[in-house]
Amino acid sequence: MKNWYKLRATGEAAFAKHDYVAARKSFEEALKIAAPIKNEPARLAITLEELSKVCLETSNLSLATSIFDQALTLANKRSQTSSKQLDVIESELGQCLINVAKVFAKEK
């Protein structure tokens, strides 16, 4: 799982520098690692949420919304996720939802 953490960290660093191409690439690679792990939906939800933020920043609203919906569905699989992980996911997903609303508001 170290690679997942490293890819996320690389993606977060690129995102902070507004290098959305590199951020997306890192998060997509992290997604490839997280997706097959069926007993840890939190990792996949976190990765999807990060990818959705990149999509928002690059104005790919339809993809951001679709990815966010997948992340939210996974985050709701509470039986297999610790409460600490859920707190982080719900906080991140909540922020993502706020960001989506801001983007929609700007478009009107």
N, C-alpha and C positions, 0 to 999 in steps of 0.2 A: 504494500500500500504506500510505501515511501514515494514511488513514482507519481501516484495520484496527488500527494501533498506537494511535491516538487512542481508538477505541472500547474497546479492551482496557484502556487506562489509565483511562478513565472507569468501566468496569465494575469494575476492581480497586479504585478509590477508593470506589465505592458499596458494594462488598462489605465493605471494611474498616470502613465506617460502619454495617454491618448493614442497608443499604438494598437488600434482595434484589430488590425489584421493579425498581429502576433498574439494578442489576447485571445481572439477567437480560435486560432490554431491550437494554443495551449489548452484551452477549455475543451475543445473537441477531442484532443488526445486524452485528456483526463476523463472525458465521457466514455471513451472506449474502454478504459480501465474500470470505471464504476458500473457501467451498464450490466456486465455479466454477474455481478455480485447481488444475487437475489435477496439475501438475508439482511442487506444493509441499504434500504431505500433512501436513507438520509444522505449518503454520499452522492447518489445519483441526483437527488433533489437539489442539493447544494450546487453541484456542477451545472445542472440545467439552469438554475437561477442565475449563476454567474454568466453563462452563455446568453441568457435572455437580456442581461444588462448590456452586453456588447451589441446585441441586435437593436436595442433601444437607442444606443448612442450612434449607431449607423443608420438610423431611421428605417430599419426593417421591422415595422410595427407588427405586421401580421405574423412573422416568425417569432418575434418576441412574445406576443400574446399566446401563441401556440405552445412555445417552450415553457412559459410561465405556468400555463394550465397543467402541463405534464408534471412540473415540479410541485405544484400545489397538490395534485392527486397523490403523488408519492409521499409528500410530507404528511398527508393524512393517514398514512399507514402506521398509526401510532403503536400498535402492538409489538412491532419489531424495532422501535426506535426509542432510545433513552430520552428522558424528559429534558436533559441538558441539550442534547442535539436538537430536539424539537424546538426548544426556545430559540436557538440560533437560527434554525430554518425559518420558523414563523416570523422572526424579526426581519430576516433578509427578504423573505417573500413579501412581507408587508411593505417594505421599502420599495421593492420592485413594483408592486401594485400602485404605490404613490407615484413612482416615476412614469408608469404607463398613463396614469390619469393626467399628469403634467403634459406629456407629449400630446395626448388627445386634445387637451385644452388649448395648446399652442396652435394646433391645426385648424381650430374653429375660427 
